[in-house]
Amino acid sequence: EVRATACPGDGLFPLKQSIKDSVQKIIEGVTTGIAEQSDELPDDFRIVRIFPNPFIPNAEGGVEKIRLRFQQPQPVELAIYNMLGQVVRVLHDGPISGGNLELQWNGKDARGRMVPAGVYFYRLTTSDKVEVAKVLLLGR
């Protein structure tokens, strides 16, 4: 509403309030944030937090941190996959003790090359379960 116009403002202006009301109804139930997880250990394991997400790698060593929680010692693999389902990099493959584990990814593949911007998936695998989380890597 800056000034009068001939297109299509005259037709839409009378609908302005009903459009605002409709949008308000749509967004009322939408979650706009995620609450922090409790410090209790899960029944088996889970990816607790991936941050920052979206992620922007930088020359100063910017990394993305992945926090995991485990109830008991177990063999674990945490790998990063691209949209084609190809392994980009394995961050951990071996036994872990129970409790918390924090891993980092600097946006590079297994050969040390920066990967292109896009959507990537973390896949956390144990002997009996798999959990997947998504991350958006932005260009530098």
Disulfide bonds with the S-S distance in Angstrom:
none
